[in-house]
Structures are given as C-alpha cells and as structure tokens.
C-alpha cells in the first residue's frame, strides 16, 4: 500500500510505502529571499510538520539530501541543521551545490524517514 499527502498533478509532498516516509525536496516558502539561516529554519520547520503528518519525527531520519545554491553557505546552513537534528539520530546525509528551481530559494532539503 502506498499513501500520498499534499498531492498535485506534478508531485506529492509526502509518500509512505511500508515503514518508510519520503518527503519531496522542501524549500522555505515562509522565508523566501531571506538569509540561508532563516531559509534553513523555515525549511526544517516544514519538514517537522510533514513528518508529523506522516506519523513520525526527526528522530527517525534515515537520509537527508541538501542542495545549496552556494556551497559557501555550508557552515551557515550547518549551524541551523546541527541545532535541529535529533542528538544521536543523525541521518546519512549529502550536501551539494546546485541551482534551484526558483531564484528566491537558496536551500532545499529532501528527507527519508522511518515510521517506527
């Protein structure tokens, strides 16, 4: 069985298959155009909300992929990430520099998490 939440014609924000939750790449709609710090905070808040909707939380992260428009912002993003990630439960993670779909966003984060 596959469950999908917040779905439109292009994509779902959350997909659950078995005991695994997949989130679409999340950006800072509430902090578009702001600093990398504010965008990262806003994005992680949205991730918390979507994980809760799926019935899990950040303590069950399996994998994270982070895209930055400028890898020079790595330390700034990491300061927020490190304060947010559940102690002792850091996921496997990749962080790369990449152009994003809209110029007002500098950070995008994709998450895979477990349900149990």
DSSP file (Angstrom, degrees, kcal/mol; ACC not computed):
  #  RESIDUE AA STRUCTURE BP1 BP2  ACC     N-H-->O    O-->H-N    N-H-->O    O-->H-N    TCO  KAPPA ALPHA  PHI   PSI    X-CA   Y-CA   Z-CA
    1    1 A X              0   0    0      0, 0.0    17,-0.9     0, 0.0     2,-0.4   0.000 360.0 360.0 360.0 138.7    0.0    0.0    0.0
    2    2 A X  E     -A   17   0A   0     15,-0.2     2,-0.4     2,-0.0    15,-0.2  -0.982 360.0-163.8-121.7 129.9    1.2    3.5   -0.9
    3    3 A X  E     -A   16   0A   0     13,-2.4    13,-2.8    -2,-0.4     2,-0.4  -0.905   4.8-167.5-111.3 142.5   -0.1    6.6    0.8
    4    4 A X  E     -A   15   0A   0     -2,-0.4     2,-0.3    11,-0.2    11,-0.2  -0.990   1.6-169.3-130.4 139.5    0.3   10.1   -0.6
    5    5 A X  E     +A   14   0A   0      9,-2.4     9,-1.5    -2,-0.4     8,-1.2  -0.925  67.6  13.6-125.6 152.0   -0.3   13.5    1.1
    6    6 A X  E    S+     0   0A   0     -2,-0.3     7,-1.2     6,-0.2     2,-0.3   0.950  86.0 173.6  51.1  58.2   -0.4   17.0   -0.3
    7    7 A X  E     +A   12   0A   0      5,-0.2     5,-0.2    -3,-0.2     2,-0.2  -0.759  15.6 168.6-102.2 140.2   -0.5   15.8   -3.8
    8    8 A X        -     0   0    0      3,-2.6     0, 0.0    -2,-0.3     0, 0.0  -0.674  56.9 -76.2-129.8-168.3   -1.0   17.8   -7.0
    9    9 A X  S    S+     0   0    0     -2,-0.2     3,-0.1     1,-0.2    -2,-0.0   0.706 128.5  37.3 -66.5 -18.7   -0.6   16.9  -10.7
   10   10 A X  S    S-     0   0    0      1,-0.3     2,-0.3     0, 0.0    -1,-0.2   0.812 122.4 -17.0-101.1 -37.8    3.2   17.0  -10.5
   11   11 A X        -     0   0    0     -5,-0.1    -3,-2.6    13,-0.0     2,-0.4  -0.976  49.9-116.6-162.8 166.9    4.2   15.6   -7.2
   12   12 A X  E     -A    7   0A   0     -2,-0.3    -5,-0.2    -5,-0.2    -6,-0.2  -0.939  14.2-148.1-113.3 141.0    3.4   14.6   -3.6
   13   13 A X  E    S+     0   0A   0     -7,-1.2    11,-2.1    -8,-1.2     2,-0.4   0.816  89.3  26.2 -74.4 -30.6    4.9   16.3   -0.6
   14   14 A X  E     -AB   5  23A   0     -9,-1.5    -9,-2.4     9,-0.2     2,-0.4  -0.999  63.8-179.5-136.2 132.8    4.8   13.0    1.4
   15   15 A X  E     -AB   4  22A   0      7,-2.3     7,-3.1    -2,-0.4     2,-0.5  -0.999   8.3-164.8-130.1 130.4    4.8    9.4    0.2
   16   16 A X  E     +AB   3  21A   0    -13,-2.8   -13,-2.4    -2,-0.4     2,-0.4  -0.964  12.2 170.4-115.9 128.0    4.6    6.5    2.6
   17   17 A X  E >   -AB   2  20A   0      3,-2.4     3,-1.9    -2,-0.5     2,-0.2  -0.975  66.0 -39.3-136.1 121.4    5.4    3.0    1.5
   18   18 A X  T 3  S-     0   0    0    -17,-0.9     0, 0.0    -2,-0.4     0, 0.0  -0.474 124.3 -26.5  62.2-127.7    5.7    0.2    4.0
   19   19 A X  T 3  S+     0   0    0     -2,-0.2    96,-2.3    -3,-0.1    97,-0.4   0.027 118.3  98.5-105.6  25.6    7.5    1.7    7.0
   20   20 A X  E <   -BC  17 114A   0     -3,-1.9    -3,-2.4    94,-0.2     2,-0.5  -0.947  54.5-158.5-121.3 136.1    9.3    4.4    5.0
   21   21 A X  E     -BC  16 113A   0     92,-3.6    92,-2.8    -2,-0.4     2,-0.5  -0.943   6.6-165.5-112.6 128.4    8.4    8.1    4.6
   22   22 A X  E     -BC  15 112A   0     -7,-3.1    -7,-2.3    -2,-0.5     2,-0.4  -0.960   4.1-161.3-114.4 126.4    9.7   10.0    1.6
   23   23 A X  E     -BC  14 111A   0     88,-3.0    88,-0.5    -2,-0.5    -9,-0.2  -0.869  19.9-121.9-104.7 141.2    9.5   13.8    1.6
   24   24 A X  E     -     0   0A   0    -11,-2.1    87,-0.2    -2,-0.4     2,-0.1  -0.321  54.0 -73.2 -64.4 161.1    9.7   15.9   -1.6
   25   25 A X  E     -     0   0A   0     85,-0.1     2,-0.4    83,-0.1    85,-0.3  -0.419  58.2-145.8 -58.1 130.1   12.5   18.5   -1.5
   26   26 A X  E     - C   0 109A   0     83,-3.0    83,-2.1    -2,-0.1     2,-0.3  -0.834  17.3-174.1-107.9 139.1   11.4   21.2    0.8
   27   27 A X        -     0   0    0     -2,-0.4     2,-1.6    81,-0.2     3,-0.2  -0.779  38.6 -93.6-124.6 171.5   12.1   24.9    0.5
   28   28 A X    >   +     0   0    0     79,-0.5     3,-1.5    -2,-0.3     4,-0.2  -0.553  45.8 162.8 -90.3  74.1   11.4   28.0    2.7
   29   29 A X  G >  S+     0   0    0     -2,-1.6     3,-0.5     1,-0.3    -1,-0.2   0.833  80.9  51.8 -60.0 -30.2    8.1   29.3    1.4
   30   30 A X  G 3  S+     0   0    0      1,-0.2    -1,-0.3    -3,-0.2    -2,-0.1   0.533 121.2  31.3 -82.9  -6.0    7.8   31.3    4.6
   31   31 A X  G X  S+     0   0    0     -3,-1.5     3,-2.3     8,-0.1    -1,-0.2   0.009  79.0 161.3-139.3  29.3   11.3   32.8    4.3
   32   32 A X  T <  S+     0   0    0     -3,-0.5    73,-0.2     1,-0.3     3,-0.1  -0.285  73.6  12.7 -56.5 132.6   11.8   33.1    0.5
   33   33 A X  T 3  S+     0   0    0     71,-2.8    -1,-0.3     1,-0.3    72,-0.1   0.381 104.2 114.4  82.2  -5.0   14.5   35.6   -0.3
   34   34 A X  S <  S-     0   0    0     -3,-2.3    -1,-0.3     1,-0.2    72,-0.1  -0.178  76.1 -60.8 -87.6-174.0   15.8   35.7    3.3
   35   35 A X     >  -     0   0    0      1,-0.1     4,-2.7    -3,-0.1     5,-0.2  -0.120  46.8-109.8 -63.9 162.2   19.2   34.6    4.7
   36   36 A X  H  > S+     0   0    0      1,-0.2     4,-2.6     2,-0.2     5,-0.2   0.870 120.6  56.2 -60.4 -37.0   20.3   31.0    4.5
   37   37 A X  H  > S+     0   0    0      2,-0.2     4,-2.3     1,-0.2    -1,-0.2   0.955 110.8  41.9 -59.3 -51.0   19.8   30.8    8.2
   38   38 A X  H  > S+     0   0    0      1,-0.2     4,-2.4     2,-0.2    -2,-0.2   0.882 115.0  50.7 -66.9 -38.3   16.2   31.8    8.0
   39   39 A X  H  X S+     0   0    0     -4,-2.7     4,-2.5     2,-0.2    -1,-0.2   0.906 110.8  48.8 -65.9 -40.0   15.5   29.7    5.0
   40   40 A X  H  X S+     0   0    0     -4,-2.6     4,-2.6    -5,-0.2     5,-0.2   0.929 111.7  49.1 -65.5 -44.1   17.0   26.6    6.7
   41   41 A X  H  X S+     0   0    0     -4,-2.3     4,-2.0    -5,-0.2    -2,-0.2   0.934 113.6  46.5 -58.6 -47.2   15.0   27.2    9.9
   42   42 A X  H  X S+     0   0    0     -4,-2.4     4,-2.0     1,-0.2    -2,-0.2   0.901 112.8  49.5 -64.0 -42.1   11.8   27.6    7.8
   43   43 A X  H  X S+     0   0    0     -4,-2.5     4,-2.2     1,-0.2    -1,-0.2   0.914 111.0  48.8 -64.2 -43.7   12.5   24.5    5.7
   44   44 A X  H  X S+     0   0    0     -4,-2.6     4,-2.4     2,-0.2    -1,-0.2   0.851 108.4  54.2 -67.4 -33.7   13.2   22.4    8.8
   45   45 A X  H  X S+     0   0    0     -4,-2.0     4,-2.1    -5,-0.2    -1,-0.2   0.923 109.2  48.5 -63.2 -43.4   10.0   23.6   10.5
   46   46 A X  H  X S+     0   0    0     -4,-2.0     4,-2.5     2,-0.2    -2,-0.2   0.891 109.7  52.5 -63.2 -39.9    8.1   22.4    7.3
   47   47 A X  H  X S+     0   0    0     -4,-2.2     4,-2.8     2,-0.2     5,-0.2   0.921 107.4  51.7 -61.8 -44.5    9.9   19.1    7.5
   48   48 A X  H  X S+     0   0    0     -4,-2.4     4,-2.2     1,-0.2    -2,-0.2   0.919 110.9  48.8 -56.4 -44.4    8.8   18.7   11.1
   49   49 A X  H  X S+     0   0    0     -4,-2.1     4,-2.1     2,-0.2    -2,-0.2   0.912 112.9  46.1 -63.9 -44.1    5.2   19.4   10.1
   50   50 A X  H  X S+     0   0    0     -4,-2.5     4,-1.7     2,-0.2    -2,-0.2   0.895 111.2  51.7 -68.9 -39.4    5.3   16.9    7.2
   51   51 A X  H  X>S+     0   0    0     -4,-2.8     5,-2.8     1,-0.2     4,-0.7   0.913 110.2  49.8 -61.9 -41.2    6.9   14.2    9.3
   52   52 A X  H ><5S+     0   0    0     -4,-2.2     3,-0.9    -5,-0.2    -2,-0.2   0.907 107.5  53.8 -62.8 -41.8    4.2   14.6   12.0
   53   53 A X  H 3<5S+     0   0    0     -4,-2.1    -1,-0.2     1,-0.3    -2,-0.2   0.857 109.7  48.7 -59.5 -34.9    1.5   14.4    9.3
   54   54 A X  H 3<5S-     0   0    0     -4,-1.7    -1,-0.3    -5,-0.1    -2,-0.2   0.594 123.2-106.5 -81.4 -12.1    3.1   11.1    8.2
   55   55 A X  T <<5S+     0   0    0     -3,-0.9     2,-0.2    -4,-0.7    -3,-0.2   0.750  87.2  83.0  93.3  26.8    3.2    9.8   11.8
   56   56 A X      < -     0   0    0     -5,-2.8    -1,-0.3    -8,-0.1     2,-0.3  -0.748  57.5-144.7-141.9-170.1    6.9   10.1   12.5
   57   57 A X    >   -     0   0    0     57,-0.3     3,-2.0    -2,-0.2    57,-0.2  -0.922  40.2 -81.2-154.6 178.7    9.5   12.7   13.6
   58   58 A X  G >  S+     0   0    0      1,-0.3     3,-1.2    -2,-0.3    28,-0.4   0.636 114.7  73.1 -66.1 -14.7   13.1   13.8   13.1
   59   59 A X  G 3  S+     0   0    0      1,-0.2    -1,-0.3    26,-0.1    26,-0.0   0.620  97.3  52.3 -71.9 -10.1   14.5   11.1   15.5
   60   60 A X  G <  S+     0   0    0     -3,-2.0    54,-2.6    54,-0.1    -1,-0.2   0.086  76.7 141.8-113.2  21.5   13.7    8.6   12.8
   61   61 A X  E <   +D  113   0A   0     -3,-1.2    52,-0.3    28,-0.3     3,-0.1  -0.405  22.3 176.1 -64.0 137.5   15.5   10.2    9.9
   62   62 A X  E     +     0   0A   0     50,-3.1    30,-2.3     1,-0.4     2,-0.3   0.741  64.9   3.4-105.3 -42.5   17.3    7.7    7.6
   63   63 A X  E     -De 112  92A   0     49,-2.0    49,-2.4    28,-0.2    -1,-0.4  -0.996  54.9-168.7-149.7 147.0   18.7   10.0    4.9
   64   64 A X  E     -De 111  93A   0     28,-2.0    30,-2.0    -2,-0.3     2,-0.5  -0.999   3.6-165.8-137.9 137.8   18.9   13.7    4.0
   65   65 A X  E     -De 110  94A   0     45,-2.4    45,-3.0    -2,-0.4     2,-0.5  -0.995  11.6-167.4-121.4 127.4   19.9   15.4    0.8
   66   66 A X  E     -De 109  95A   0     28,-2.6    30,-2.6    -2,-0.5     2,-0.5  -0.959   5.2-163.8-120.7 129.3   20.6   19.1    1.0
   67   67 A X  E     -De 108  96A   0     41,-3.0    41,-2.0    -2,-0.5     2,-0.4  -0.950   7.2-173.9-111.3 129.0   21.0   21.4   -2.0
   68   68 A X  E     -De 107  97A   0     28,-2.8    30,-2.6    -2,-0.5     3,-0.2  -0.963  25.5-144.5-119.0 138.3   22.6   24.8   -1.6
   69   69 A X  S    S+     0   0    0     37,-1.8     2,-0.4    -2,-0.4    38,-0.1   0.738  99.1  29.2 -71.9 -20.1   22.9   27.4   -4.4
   70   70 A X    >   -     0   0    0     36,-0.4     3,-2.7    26,-0.1    -1,-0.3  -0.915  68.5-155.4-141.2 111.3   26.3   28.4   -3.0
   71   71 A X  G >  S+     0   0    0     -2,-0.4     3,-1.7     1,-0.3     4,-0.2   0.671  91.6  78.1 -62.2 -14.5   28.4   25.8   -1.1
   72   72 A X  G 3  S+     0   0    0      1,-0.3     3,-0.3     2,-0.1    -1,-0.3   0.658  85.8  61.8 -64.6 -15.3   30.0   28.8    0.6
   73   73 A X  G <> S+     0   0    0     -3,-2.7     4,-2.6     1,-0.2    -1,-0.3   0.316  72.7 106.1 -90.3   7.1   26.8   28.8    2.8
   74   74 A X  H <> S+     0   0    0     -3,-1.7     4,-2.7     1,-0.2    -1,-0.2   0.905  79.3  45.2 -54.8 -49.3   27.6   25.3    4.1
   75   75 A X  H  > S+     0   0    0     -3,-0.3     4,-1.9    -4,-0.2    -1,-0.2   0.895 112.7  51.2 -65.4 -40.2   28.6   26.5    7.6
   76   76 A X  H  > S+     0   0    0     -4,-0.2     4,-1.0     2,-0.2    -2,-0.2   0.927 114.0  43.8 -63.5 -44.7   25.7   28.8    7.9
   77   77 A X  H >X S+     0   0    0     -4,-2.6     4,-2.7     1,-0.2     3,-0.6   0.924 111.6  54.6 -64.3 -44.4   23.2   26.1    7.0
   78   78 A X  H 3X S+     0   0    0     -4,-2.7     4,-3.3    -5,-0.3     5,-0.3   0.824  98.9  61.8 -62.0 -32.4   25.0   23.5    9.2
   79   79 A X  H 3X S+     0   0    0     -4,-1.9     4,-1.0     2,-0.2    -1,-0.2   0.902 112.0  38.3 -60.1 -39.8   24.7   25.8   12.3
   80   80 A X  H <X S+     0   0    0     -4,-1.0     4,-1.3    -3,-0.6    -2,-0.2   0.923 117.0  50.6 -75.0 -46.2   20.9   25.6   11.9
   81   81 A X  H >X S+     0   0    0     -4,-2.7     4,-2.9     1,-0.2     3,-0.7   0.932 108.3  52.3 -56.9 -48.8   20.9   21.9   10.9
   82   82 A X  H 3< S+     0   0    0     -4,-3.3    -1,-0.2     1,-0.3    -2,-0.2   0.832 110.0  48.5 -61.3 -33.7   23.2   20.9   13.9
   83   83 A X  H 3< S+     0   0    0     -4,-1.0    -1,-0.3    -5,-0.3    -2,-0.2   0.748 117.6  43.0 -75.0 -23.9   20.8   22.6   16.4
   84   84 A X  H << S+     0   0    0     -4,-1.3    -2,-0.2    -3,-0.7    -3,-0.2   0.861  88.0  96.2 -90.3 -40.9   17.8   20.9   14.8
   85   85 A X  S  < S-     0   0    0     -4,-2.9     2,-0.3    -5,-0.2     5,-0.1  -0.203  86.2-103.3 -60.9 142.2   18.9   17.3   14.2
   86   86 A X    >   -     0   0    0    -28,-0.4     3,-2.5     3,-0.3    -1,-0.1  -0.495  43.2-107.0 -67.6 122.3   17.9   14.8   16.9
   87   87 A X  T 3  S+     0   0    0     -2,-0.3    -1,-0.1     1,-0.3    -4,-0.0  -0.236 103.0   9.4 -54.4 130.4   21.0   14.0   19.1
   88   88 A X  T 3  S+     0   0    0     -3,-0.1    -1,-0.3     1,-0.0    -2,-0.1   0.437 115.8  82.2  80.8  -0.7   22.3   10.6   18.4
   89   89 A X    <   +     0   0    0     -3,-2.5   -28,-0.3     2,-0.0    -3,-0.3  -0.034  52.9 153.7-126.5  31.5   20.0   10.2   15.4
   90   90 A X        -     0   0    0     -5,-0.1     3,-0.1     1,-0.1     2,-0.1  -0.391  37.0-134.3 -63.2 135.5   21.8   11.9   12.6
   91   91 A X        -     0   0    0      1,-0.1   -28,-0.2    -2,-0.1     2,-0.2  -0.311  29.3 -85.6 -81.5 169.2   20.8   10.5    9.2
   92   92 A X  E     -e   63   0A   0    -30,-2.3   -28,-2.0    -2,-0.1     2,-0.4  -0.570  64.2-168.7 -62.8 142.4   23.1    9.6    6.3
   93   93 A X  E     -e   64   0A   0    -30,-0.2     2,-0.3    -2,-0.2   -28,-0.2  -0.996  28.7-171.5-148.2 145.0   23.5   12.9    4.5
   94   94 A X  E     -e   65   0A   0    -30,-2.0   -28,-2.6    -2,-0.4     2,-0.4  -0.977   7.1-169.8-128.8 147.1   24.7   14.5    1.3
   95   95 A X  E     +e   66   0A   0     -2,-0.3     2,-0.3   -30,-0.2   -28,-0.2  -0.981  14.5 168.6-138.6 125.1   25.1   18.3    0.7
   96   96 A X  E     -e   67   0A   0    -30,-2.6   -28,-2.8    -2,-0.4     2,-0.4  -0.907  36.5-111.6-134.1 159.7   25.8   19.6   -2.8
   97   97 A X  E     +e   68   0A   0     -2,-0.3     2,-0.3   -30,-0.2   -28,-0.2  -0.792  50.9 149.3 -89.6 133.5   25.8   22.9   -4.6
   98   98 A X        -     0   0    0    -30,-2.6     2,-0.2    -2,-0.4    -2,-0.0  -0.986  50.2-104.0-160.4 149.4   23.1   23.2   -7.2
   99   99 A X        -     0   0    0     -2,-0.3     2,-0.2     2,-0.0     7,-0.1  -0.578  41.9-142.7 -70.1 143.1   20.9   25.7   -9.0
  100  100 A X        -     0   0    0      5,-0.3    -1,-0.0    -2,-0.2     8,-0.0  -0.629  22.7-104.2-105.7 169.3   17.3   25.5   -7.6
  101  101 A X  S    S+     0   0    0     -2,-0.2     2,-0.4     1,-0.1    -1,-0.1   0.752 105.6  35.8 -67.1 -26.1   14.1   25.9   -9.5
  102  102 A X  S >  S-     0   0    0      3,-0.1     3,-1.6     1,-0.1    -2,-0.1  -0.994  75.2-135.2-133.2 136.9   13.3   29.4   -8.2
  103  103 A X  T 3  S+     0   0    0     -2,-0.4    -1,-0.1     1,-0.3    -2,-0.0   0.665  98.5  67.8 -67.9 -17.2   15.9   32.2   -7.5
  104  104 A X  T 3  S+     0   0    0    -72,-0.1   -71,-2.8     2,-0.0     2,-0.4   0.554  90.5  77.6 -78.9  -5.8   14.4   33.2   -4.2
  105  105 A X    <   +     0   0    0     -3,-1.6    -5,-0.3   -73,-0.2    -3,-0.1  -0.888  44.4 169.3-109.3 135.6   15.4   29.9   -2.6
  106  106 A X        +     0   0    0     -2,-0.4   -37,-1.8     1,-0.2   -36,-0.4   0.448  68.6  47.5-116.4  -7.5   19.0   29.1   -1.5
  107  107 A X  E     + D   0  68A   0    -39,-0.2   -79,-0.5   -38,-0.1     2,-0.3  -1.000  54.1 175.9-138.8 135.7   18.4   25.9    0.4
  108  108 A X  E     - D   0  67A   0    -41,-2.0   -41,-3.0    -2,-0.4     2,-0.4  -0.994  10.1-166.4-137.2 139.3   16.4   22.7   -0.4
  109  109 A X  E     -CD  26  66A   0    -83,-2.1   -83,-3.0    -2,-0.3     2,-0.4  -0.988   5.3-166.3-131.9 127.7   16.2   19.6    1.8
  110  110 A X  E     - D   0  65A   0    -45,-3.0   -45,-2.4    -2,-0.4     2,-0.4  -0.902  14.5-165.1-109.6 142.1   14.9   16.2    0.9
  111  111 A X  E     -CD  23  64A   0    -88,-0.5   -88,-3.0    -2,-0.4     2,-0.4  -0.959  18.6-169.2-132.5 143.2   14.3   13.6    3.7
  112  112 A X  E     +CD  22  63A   0    -49,-2.4   -50,-3.1    -2,-0.4   -49,-2.0  -0.998  24.4 171.8-124.1 132.7   13.6    9.9    4.0
  113  113 A X  E     -CD  21  61A   0    -92,-2.8   -92,-3.6    -2,-0.4     2,-0.2  -0.924  29.4-117.1-138.7 161.9   12.5    8.7    7.4
  114  114 A X  E     -C   20   0A   0    -54,-2.6   -57,-0.3    -2,-0.3   -94,-0.2  -0.647  11.3-143.6 -93.6 154.8   11.2    5.5    9.1
  115  115 A X              0   0    0    -96,-2.3   -95,-0.1    -2,-0.2    -1,-0.1   0.788 360.0 360.0 -85.4 -31.3    7.8    5.2   10.7
  116  116 A X              0   0    0    -97,-0.4    -1,-0.1   -56,-0.1   -96,-0.1   0.395 360.0 360.0-126.8 360.0    8.9    3.0   13.6
